[in-house]
Amino acid sequence: MNILLVLIPVTALVVIVGVALFFWAVNHQQFDDLDTPRILPLLDEPSPGTAAAPPEHRTDTP
């Protein structure tokens, strides 16, 4: 029965942290665009905002 004295506050703390993280995510626009991320791998060319990787330079050639 004494374990309830520990589990109830711990559970309340976990719920409070979860609610705080949810409201943080909402305030930082984490849920604004839910459709675009799932189609990004299907796109053929990169979006204009991303830069291509620089070419590799080999240093072991004479």
C-alpha positions in Angstrom: 0.0 0.0 0.0 3.0 2.3 0.6 4.0 2.0 -3.0 0.9 4.0 -4.0 2.3 7.0 -2.1 5.2 6.9 -4.5 3.4 5.9 -7.7 0.7 8.5 -7.7 3.1 11.5 -7.5 5.4 9.9 -10.1 2.5 9.4 -12.4 1.2 12.9 -11.9 4.7 14.2 -12.7 4.9 12.2 -15.9 1.5 13.5 -17.0 2.5 17.1 -16.2 5.8 16.7 -18.2 3.9 15.1 -21.1 1.3 18.0 -21.2 4.1 20.6 -21.0 5.9 18.9 -23.9 2.8 18.8 -26.0 2.1 22.5 -25.5 5.8 23.3 -26.2 5.5 21.4 -29.5 2.3 23.3 -30.4 3.8 26.6 -29.6 6.9 25.8 -31.8 4.8 24.9 -34.8 5.7 21.2 -34.8 2.2 20.2 -35.9 1.6 22.8 -38.7 2.5 20.7 -41.7 1.7 17.1 -41.3 1.4 16.2 -45.0 4.7 17.3 -46.6 7.2 15.2 -44.6 5.7 11.9 -45.7 5.9 12.8 -49.5 9.4 14.3 -49.4 11.1 10.9 -50.1 9.0 10.5 -53.2 10.1 13.8 -54.8 12.5 13.5 -57.7 14.5 16.7 -57.3 15.6 18.5 -54.1 13.7 21.6 -53.1 15.2 24.9 -54.0 16.1 25.7 -50.4 18.5 22.8 -50.1 22.1 22.8 -51.4 23.7 19.9 -53.1 26.5 18.1 -51.4 29.9 19.4 -52.4 32.0 17.0 -54.6 34.5 14.8 -52.9 38.1 15.8 -53.3 40.6 13.0 -53.4 44.0 13.7 -51.9 45.7 10.4 -52.6 46.0 10.9 -56.4 49.4 12.0 -57.8 
